[in-house]
Each structure stands twice: as structure tokens, then as C-alpha cells.
Amino acid sequence: LQELCVTLNRVHSELGLLDEGSEIVIIREDIWRKTNTPQNQQIHMRMQAANGGAQDMGGCVEMLEIDVKGIKTWAHAYIVLDAPYRLLLGRPWQNLIHLSKSEDTEHIYVTI
């Protein structure tokens, strides 16, 4: 998995984990708090993890601004209390921004 440096809501820089197997954007609660964005507690979701477990989401940040080197994008980000990652950028977000990857023997290139 690769990481991408992004700025969230113009106030917090973060490394986002590019996960092609995820169907949503997930933000850990401590990182969400740094963005100064409201959460919609009426939106709930239960996530099925890759390891077969399940985890309840703690609400949703609607239209979180995710800036990639001056390219502004927005996504609904679901909040989790604890995760081994800080920000997970799933496949729908990657498709939205037309993200593509290529590699050679020494590097992986990410294009938006």
C-alpha cells in the first residue's frame, strides 16, 4: 500500500493510505478532531474489515476537503475510534480523482 500526502480541510496535513480494497474513506477520530469539521452522528455504518472482523463507525464527516498538492477533492469520511491507519483513502475516492499508478524497478508513480 502506498501513502499520499494530503491536506484536510485546509488545516491539517496527513499521510493518506491508498487502499484499493476499501470501498469508503475512513478517518481516525484523533485525526478528524484536527480538521475542525463537524460530524453527522445520524449517519452510522458497520465496517467489515479485511480480517473478517466488524467495527462500528462513529459518524460521518460529510464532504471533507482532501487537497492533493493543490487539487481539491471532497469525500464523505467515516470516523473510527481506533485503527492501525490514520486516514484510509478507498477505491471510490481514487476513481473520483482518476488516480493511476505505474512503477518501474525503483519507484512507484502516482498520477492524478
C-alpha positions in Angstrom: 0.0 0.0 0.0 1.2 3.5 -0.8 0.7 6.7 1.1 -0.2 10.1 -0.3 0.4 13.4 1.4 -2.8 15.4 1.6 -4.2 18.5 3.5 -7.5 18.0 5.2 -9.9 20.9 5.4 -7.1 23.4 4.7 -5.8 22.9 8.3 -4.1 19.5 8.8 -1.5 17.7 6.7 -1.7 14.0 6.8 -0.5 10.9 5.0 -3.4 9.0 3.5 -3.1 5.3 2.9 -4.2 4.3 -0.6 -6.3 1.2 -0.2 -7.8 -0.3 -3.4 -9.7 -2.9 -1.4 -11.6 -0.3 0.6 -15.0 1.0 -0.5 -15.0 4.1 1.7 -12.8 6.8 3.1 -12.1 6.3 6.8 -10.6 8.8 9.2 -9.4 8.0 12.7 -11.1 10.1 15.4 -8.0 11.9 16.6 -7.2 13.0 13.1 -10.8 14.1 12.5 -10.6 16.3 15.5 -7.6 18.2 14.0 -9.7 19.1 10.9 -12.2 21.3 12.8 -15.1 19.8 10.7 -18.5 18.8 12.1 -19.6 15.2 12.0 -23.0 13.9 11.2 -23.8 11.5 14.0 -27.1 10.4 12.3 -25.1 8.5 9.7 -23.9 5.2 11.0 -22.2 2.3 9.3 -20.7 -1.0 10.3 -17.5 -1.8 8.5 -16.5 -5.3 7.6 -12.7 -5.5 8.0 -10.3 -7.4 5.7 -9.5 -9.7 8.6 -13.2 -10.7 8.9 -14.0 -8.6 11.9 -16.5 -5.8 12.1 -16.3 -2.3 13.5 -18.9 0.4 14.1 -18.2 3.8 12.7 -18.6 6.8 14.9 -20.4 9.1 12.5 -19.5 10.7 9.2 -17.7 13.9 8.1 -19.7 14.9 5.1 -17.7 16.5 2.2 -14.3 16.5 3.9 -12.0 18.6 1.8 -9.0 16.5 0.7 -6.3 18.6 -1.0 -3.6 16.8 -3.0 -0.9 19.3 -4.0 -3.4 22.0 -4.8 -6.0 19.7 -6.4 -9.1 19.9 -4.1 -11.4 16.9 -3.8 -14.2 16.1 -1.4 -15.4 12.9 0.2 -17.6 11.6 3.0 -15.2 10.2 5.6 -16.4 7.7 8.2 -14.9 8.1 11.7 -13.4 5.2 13.6 -12.1 5.4 17.2 -9.1 3.2 16.7 -7.4 1.9 13.6 -3.8 1.0 12.5 -4.0 3.8 9.9 -4.8 7.5 10.4 -6.6 8.1 7.0 -7.6 5.5 4.6 -8.4 6.6 1.0 -10.6 3.9 -0.6 -11.2 3.0 -4.2 -14.2 5.3 -4.9 -12.2 8.3 -3.9 -9.3 7.1 -6.1 -11.7 6.7 -9.0 -13.2 10.1 -8.4 -9.8 11.8 -8.8 -8.8 9.5 -11.7 -5.8 8.2 -9.7 -3.5 5.9 -11.6 -0.3 4.1 -10.5 2.7 2.9 -12.5 6.0 1.5 -11.4 9.5 0.7 -12.6 12.2 -1.3 -10.8 12.9 1.5 -8.3 9.8 3.7 -8.0 6.0 3.8 -7.8 4.5 6.8 -9.6 1.0 8.1 -8.6 -0.8 10.4 -11.1 -4.0 12.4 -10.6 
